[in-house]
Amino acid sequence: MAENQVLAERESMEYDVVIVGAGPAGLGAAIRLKQQAAIDDREISVCIVEKGSEVGAHILSGAVMDPRAMNELFPDWKELGAPLNQPVTEDRFLFLSETGSMKTPSWMLPKCFQNHGNYVISLANVCRWLGTKAEELGVEIYPGFAASEVLFNENGSVKGIATGDMGIGKNGEHTDRYARGMELHAKYTFFAEGCRGNLGKILQQKFNLNDGRDPQTYGLGLKELWEVKSDKHIPGLVVHTAGWPLDSETYGGSYLYHLENNLVAVGFVVGLAYTNPYLSPFEEFQRYKTHPAIRGFFEGGKRIAYGARALTAGGLQSLPKLTFPGGALIGDDAGFLNASRIKGSHAAIKSGMLAADAAYEAVKAARSSDELGAYPDAFKTSWLHDELHRARNFKPAMAKGLYTGTLMVGIDQIVFGGKAPWTMHHQHADHEMLKTASESKPILYPKPDGVLTFDRLSSVFISNTNHEEDQPAHLTLKNASVPVETNLALYDGPESRYCPAGVYEYVEAGGANPEGKKRLQINAQNCVHCKTCDIKDPTQNIVWVVPEGGGGPNYPNM
């Protein structure tokens, strides 16, 4: 910010509850608050700010949805027209070798991989529908506004949030579009930003919410939406795979879900604790589609959308403390994802409902800015806690490798039903796991054919990603020398491979620098807000902050 620019005072608005993020957790919480108030014939003011250009624009998930939480939020969701249109009709789990596959017999499939009674959905469209229901109940939703700052009261409790200023140029000068951000004050503020939320991360550090918890561990999920030939389409088919193209020591796998209308969602998840700096999750995803057991689904089809998003996979052991004075973490901002089931939307909605119940009772009792202890207490006695407890050993077991991990998961889930008398733990954060380039073997990936496999830039194009170009970079470096002196020197520049959108690129330095010297170029315009760089950077030198509201991807039907 230029020194001669005096900032105008921000205008403020007051609410009972402010929610950051219009995903399933934030919308579930807002709807529940309004429902509870309606039962008592009371008023409660609820506001949601959403950095995407519209509700659903930044929502990306597989997704197979367990309707349990939706049944509680809207028991008549079918009559109301919720877009849960395609019931699961068949489960297949395949172990892939490079050229072959082995299907797990149904009787050997753990319950966590059985999807009878669930629905293949577009979570973005479910959120759009939830958004309309929230607004019908009187929730104020402001899309295109990014919450960029947590506000605090004098006693240290959370006061609310401020949205980012708009119209600041790359050099920090105000442009002719300049508009000061707004302050939204609340009795309680919920943070529902999704995985590795920018403000959630700040709150976890400020209030020491991770003390006594295991390190969080993450995955990167990549997804494409295809329109396939009708003779290749099996409505309700759910296919999961493990094995190739990843080596047996690297956690990951694929999903292939058949929705309605000849649409197929295909995706790949790579655990971000991988050790080889030459691994590219995007390239692994592309070559997965070439497997003989998979490629046939796409013959004659057309890819119509692409996106990527990190996900929290640490489970119960890695859940932070959920509350702090004046607010709470809900959804994947906390880590409510069941990695064993590859599901989080039902957990996100339920966590939002539990937090909403606690906040409603507090507001009703004329409380404000204190700690909502009823929320974690209710979680501990809920079906969600029981579900996550049963799944707690899945990810630590799979960290032992595909074969050992599969055996351990079989024992844990089939023999003990998830109630083994032991709990396994995560030992390291994902960014600590990379080996140096000298210890690792380069991976040669095939060139894309433009029909079944694609490059990153053409993929980012169909994610409809866009940012206002004249704005400060939202991908920031603590130390500008670290990428070349450490990441390139020791790890051969892993940023250029782990980013699924081609944001990070090592190029010739040019100028007066010696020939062959390189520098890190950051193509922030390409960013799909997946947060992988913030998680996987081995030096934790990259810090993701929110860009101007409305920027980023605009996902249709994802």
N, C-alpha and C positions, 0 to 999 in steps of 0.2 A: 504494500500500500504506500503510495507516495506520501512523503512527510507533510506536504502542504494541504493535504485533503483532510478536512474535518468531518468526522462521521456524524451524521444526523442521529438523533436518538431513535431507537427502534420503537415502533408502535407495539402494543401488547394486547392480548386477548386472554380472558380468564375462562377456564373450564374446570369441571369436576375431575375429568380424566382426559389426558392427552395420550395418544398412542402413535408411536413412530413405526410406520410400515403397514401397508394394506395387503399383507399376505394372510394365510389362513389363521395364524395366531392372532394378529391384530384385529382382523374382521370378526373372528369368533369372540374375542373379548368385548369388542364394541357392541355386538349384537346382544350378547348375554347381559351386559350392563343395562341396555335399554329394555330388554325383556323383564329383568328383575324389577326395574322401576315401574314398568307398566302393571305388574302384578300388584304392587303397592299403591298404584295411582299416584306416583311421585314423578318429579322431573329430575333428570340427571343429564348434565351437558357433557357430551363426548365428541372429541375431535380426533381425526386421523390425518397425519401428513404422510405423503407417499412420494418418493423421489422419482418414480417412473412417470411417464407422460400421461398414463391412465392407470386405473386399477388393473392389474394383470400384466402390464407391459414388461415388468422385470421378473415375472414368476416363471420358473422353469423347474419341472420335476418329471419323473418317469412317465406316467405315474399310475400305480394301482392303489386305489383308495379303499381302506377299511372304513365302512360307513358308521362305525360305532359312535364316534363323537358327533357326526352329523345327525344321527338318530336322536341324540340328546338335545342338540341345538334346535333342530327343526324336525320333530317327529313326523311331520307330514311333508317332508322335502320332495317326495315323488309327486304329490298332488300340486306342489308349488312350482314344479318344473325345474328343479335343480339338475344341472347337466351331468348326472351320473347315468349315462345311457346304455353302457355296454357292460353287462355282467361278465365276469371271468367264466370261461367255459372249459378251459383245459390248462393244466400246468405241465411244463416240460423243464427239466433241469439237465443240462448237458455238460459233460466234461470234455473239453476239446484238446486234441493233439493237433499238430500242424496240418494233418490231412484227414484225420478221422474224428469221430465223436462217440461218446458212450452216454446213453440216456439212463438216468437214475430211475430204477423201478419205483412206481408210486408208493409201494408199501415201505420203501426205505427213505422216502422224502420226509424230513422233519417238518413239524407243523408250521414252523416259521416260513417255509417255502410253499405252503398250501394256501391257495387264494379263493377257495370256494366261498361265495357270499360277498366277495369284493368286486370292485368296478374298475375298469380301465377308463381313465379320465384324462382330460386336459386340465391340470390344476390352475392354469391361467384363466380358463373359462369358468371354473368353479369359483375362483376368487372374484371374477367380474360379476357373477351371479350373487355371491355373498355381499359384494359392494352395493348392488341395487337393493338388497334386503336391508342392509344397514341404513342406507339413506331413507328408505321407507319408514324406518323406525325413528328417524330424526338425527342420526349420526351425521356430523359434518365431515366430509372427506375432501381433502385438498391435494389432488395429484399435481405433479410437477413442482413440488416444493420439497427440497432436501433438508432434513434436520442436520445441521452442521455443528451444533454446539449444545452441550448440557448446561443448563442454568442452575445455580445453587442459591439457596437461602443463606442468610448470615450464620445460621447454626450448622451449615454443612449439608443439610438435606437437599434433595433434588427439588427445584422449583418449577422445572419445565424444560423447554427446548427453544432454541432459536433457529429459524431457517436461514440458509445462506443468502448473502447479498447476491443480487443478479447484476450482470452488466459490468463486471470488473474485467479489464483487458489483461492480456498476458503480462504486460509490464506493471500491473498493479494500478493503473490509472482507471478512473471512472469513464466508461463509454457513454454514448447517448442513450443506451438502454439501462443505465444504472438504476437500481431500485434497492433500497435498504431491506434487509430481512425482517421478519416478524418475530416477536417473542410470544410464545404460547405458554401461559402459566397454568398450573393444575394442582389440585390437591394431591393427585397421584399421576405419575407418568409411567407408561408401559413401553418397553423397548422391544420391538418385534421386527427388527431389521433383517432377519435371516442370518445365515451362517457368517461368522466373523464380522458382525455388525460394527460399524465404525464407532458409534457411541457406546455400544455394549462393551467393546474392548476397553474404552477409557474408564467406564464404570467398574469393570472387573479389576482394573489396576487400582483405582482410587479407593475402593471399598474393600480391597483384598478378598474378593469373592472366590478366588481359586485356592485360598489357603486350605491345606489338608486334602485337596482333590488331586486326582491323577492329571497329568498333562492332557489337554484336549488333543484328539487326533482327528484328521480330516480325510476326505476323499474329494477328488475332482470328478464331477459328473458331466459328460458330454452327451449331447442329444441331437438327433435329427428327426424330422417328421417327413415321412414319405407318403405319397399317394401311389398305391401299388395296383397291379392288374387284379381284376375281380377274382380270377382263378387262383391267384396267389394269396388271397385274403381269407383268413379264418377268424371271423369275429369272436373276440373274447379269448383268443389264444395268448398265453403268457409263457415266454421262453426266457430262462436265465441260463447263463453259461459261466464256467470257470475254466482256467487253464490258458491255452494259447489264445492270443499271441504273447501274453505275459509269461515270464519264467516262473518256476514254481515257488520262488522266494518272494515274489512281488504280489501284494494283495490287490485284487481287483476282479472284475467280471463284467458281464454284459446283461442287458435286458432288451427284449423285443416284444412289444405289446401291440396287439391288434385292436384298434378302436373301431368305431362305426365308420361307415362311408368310405371304405377302402383305404383308410388311414392306418399307418403303422408307425409307432414311435420306437426308435431304436437308439440305444445309448450304451455308453461304456463308462465304468467307474474305476478310477485308479487311486488306490490309497496313497496319500501324500507322504507317507513314511518310506517311500521307495528310496533305494540307495544309489542307483546308477545315474549320474548326472546327464548321461546321454539319452536317457529315456524321454520320449515325447508322448504324453498321454493322447494328444490329438492324432499323432501318426499311428499309435497302437489301435485307436478306435477305427481309423480308416482301414487298416489291414485286417482287423477283425471281420469286417463285412465281406472280405474276399473268401472266407472259409467255405468249403463245399457244403456244410450243413446250414449256412446262413445266406449265402449270396443269392440263392434261388428265389427267396422272398422278394427280391428287389428287381429281378429281370423284367425289363419293360416298364419299370416304375419311374417316378420322378421325385427328386428331393425338393421339398418346398420350404423347409425351415431348419435353422441350426441355432444352437446356443450352448452355453456351458455355465456351470455354477458349482462352487465348492459346497460341501455338506459336512456337518459335524457328525462324527461317527464314534466318539469316545464312550457314549452311553452313560449309564448311571454313575460309574466311578469318576467321570470327568465333568459331571454337572456342577456348575458353580453354585455358590449360595444364591438363591433366586431373588432375594429381596434386599433392599437397602432403604434408608430413610427417604420416603417420598416416591418410591417406585419399585419396579420389578422387571426382571427379564422373562420373556415368554417365547415359545416357539424355538426355532433354531438359533436365535440369538443366545439362548441358554444351552441348547444341544439336545432338545427332545426329539431325537431320531432313533428309531429302532433299526440298527444296521443289519441285524439278522433277518429282518423281514423286508429290508429295503423300502421302508415306509416311514414317513414323518408327518404327513398332512393331518392325519387323525390325531396324532400326538400334539401337534401344534394347536389345533382347534381346542382340544381338551385343556391344554395348559392355559390358553387364553381364557377359557371359561372359569377355570379354578381361580385365576388371578382376579377375574371380574367379580366373582362372588365375594372375594375378600375385600376388594375395593368398594363394592356397593355397600356392604355392611358398615365399612368404615365411614363412608360419606354419610350414610343414613344416621350414624351416631355422631355426626358433626366433627369427625376427626379429619386431620389432614397432615401430610408431610411426615407421618411416622412410618414405622415398618409394618408391612402387611404380613404378620406372622401366620395368619390364618391360611395364606396361600401355600407355603411349603408344608404346613401341617395337613391340609386337605390333600395335597399331592401324595404324601406318604401313605394315606389310607385309600387312595384311588386305584382303579383298575390300571391306570397308566403306570403307576409305580410298580405294580405287580408285573406288568408286561415287560417293562425295562429291566426289572430285576431278573426275570427269566432269561433275558437276552444279554446279560452283563458280561458273560464270558466269551461271547461270539468273536468280537473283534480282537481281544487279546490272544485268543486261540489261533485265529487266522493269521496273526502276525508271526506265528511260528513257521509259516510256509504252507503251501497248498495241501500237501499230503498229510503232514503231521496235524495241521490245523483242521482239516476235514475230519480226521479220526477223532480229534478232541471234541469238535462240535457235535459229532454223532453221539459220542458218549454223554456230553453235557445235555443235549436236547432230547435224544431218544431214550437213553437209559435213565437220566435224572429228571427229564422234563423241564430243564432249566433251573432246577432247584438243587444243584450239587452243593455239598457242604463246604465249598471253597469259592473264593472270588479271585480271579486273575486280575492283574493290574497292568496299566500302560507305564512304561519306564521312561520314555523319552518323547520330547516334542518332535513333530515331523521335520522341522528345519534342522534338527541336529543329526539327521540320519544320512545325509549325502556323504558318499565316499569321494575322495579326490579323483580327478580325471586319470591320474597315473595309476590308480588302483582299479580302474573300471575299464570295461570293454565297450568301445563305440558300437552303436547300433545302426545298421544300414537299412533305411526304410525305402520301399519302392516308390517311384514317382506316381502321383495320382493320374487316373485315366479320364477324369472328368465325367464319368458315367456312373460308376459305383463309388469311387474314391475321389477326394477333392483336396484342394489346397486350403490354407487358412483364410486367405483374403477373399476368395469366392464364398467361403462359408460365412465370414463376418458380414459380407454384403447381404446375405439373405436373413441375417439376424436383425436387419433394419437398424443397426447401431448408428447413432449420430450424436455428436457433441458440438456445442457452440465452440468454434475454433478459437475465437479470441477470448480466452479465459485462462486463468492460472492453471498449471498442470495439477491434476488431481492424483497423480502417481508421483510421490515425492521421495527424495533420497535424503537420509540423515547425513550422509557423507558422500559427496559426488565422486570421490576417488576410489571408493570401495569396489564398484562393479568391475573396473579394469584391474586394479591392483590385487584384489582378493578373488572375486567370483570368476573372472576370466582366467586369472593366473592359476588358481587352484582347481577350479571345477569346469573350466572351458566354457564359461558363460551359460549356466543352466537356464537363465531367464528366457533365452531365445527358444528353449524347447518346452519348458513347463507351461508357458502362457498359451492358452488355446486360441488366441486372437491375433497373434503376431505383433503384440505391443512392443516387445523388447527385441532390439536388433543391434548386434555389434557391427559397426561399419568402420571403414577406414577413417582415421582421424582427420587427415588432410591438413592444410595450412602449413605452419612451420614445423609440425611434428615430423619425426623421422618416418620414412616410408615403412609401412607395415604396422604402425601403431594404430590401435583401435580405440573407439569410444562407444559408450552405450547410447543408442538413440531410442527414445521413448515415444512411440506412436500412440499417444493417449486417445486419439480419435477412434482407434479400433477397440477400445476397452469395453468388454461385455459385463463388467462388474462382477466377475466370478470370485474375486478375492484370493486367487491362488498365489499371486506374487506376495501378498501380505503374509501368507502362511508359510510358503516353501522357501523363500529367500534364505539361504544358509546363514547369512550375517544379520538377518532381520533389519536390513538397511532400507528396504522399501516400505513405505507407509502409504496405504491407500486412504485417501480422504474423499469426501463426497464432492463431485463436480456440481455445476449448476443443475438445479432441478429440471427434470424433463429430459436430461441427457441419458445416453446409454442405449441398450437394446429396446426394441419394441416387438415383443414376441406375440405372434398370432397363434392361437391354439396350442401353445406349449404348456 
